[in-house]
Amino acid sequence: MFTTGSVDGTVERKAFFGSMIFETVKQDDGALGITTGVENPVPLVILFLVLTAVLTMIQAIYRGLKQRREQLLEASDS
């Protein structure tokens, strides 16, 4: 991400469906100037929403299974 390759000057690379941008500038003294930022926040928001939905479903399934286990344990004690 942070290499300039064989090109002198500015190299711009995008990641995660174009939402993140990495810009590398090779300076005269041989150092690299690196700039990062968010260009398009939509994929990041979608990822956040999907992860939130998946984690909520996992938590609901876990609670349901835990409740079912308790019911079965109570039924077997009777």
N, C-alpha and C positions, 0 to 999 in steps of 0.2 A: 504494500500500500504506500509506503513512504519512500520508495526508490524513484529516481528520475530516469533510470535506464540509460540509454545512449543519447537521450535528448537533453540538450542544455536548455535551461530556462524553466518554464512553469509546466508541471504535469498535474492534471486534474483527474482524479479517479472517484467513481461513485460506488457505493456499496448499499446492500439491503434494498434492492429495487429502486435505487435512485434517491433514497431518503437521506443518506449520509454522504457527505462530500469530503474528500481529502485532497488538499492541494499542497504540492511540494515544489519549492523554488530552490534551485541550486544557486547559491550566492557566489560572488567573485572570489571570496577567500576559501572556497571549498566546502563551506558549511551548508547544511540544508535548513531552509525555513519551512516549517510545517504549519498548515492551517487546517482545522477541521470544523465542521459545522453540520447543521441540519438544513437540507434544501427543500425536502418535501416531507412534512410530518405525517401524512396520511398513512403510509405503511406502518409507522411506529404506533399510531393510535389503534389501527386495526389489530396489530399484534397484541397490544395491551388488552383490548376488548376480548380477543379470542382466548388469551391466557386466563383472564378473569373468569370467563364463562366455563372453561375447562376445569379450573380449580374449584369453582362453585359446584359443578356437577360431581366432581370427585368427593367433595365434602358431603354433599347430600347423599350420595351412594354409601359412603362410609357410615354416616349416621343411621341410615336405613338398615344396613347390615348389622350394625351394633344393636339396634333396637330389636331386630328379628332374633338375634342371638340371645338377648335377654329373655324374650318371649319363650324361646325353645328351652332355655334353662329353667324357667319358672314352670313350664309344662312338665318337664322331666322330674322335677322335685315333687310334684303333686301326686 
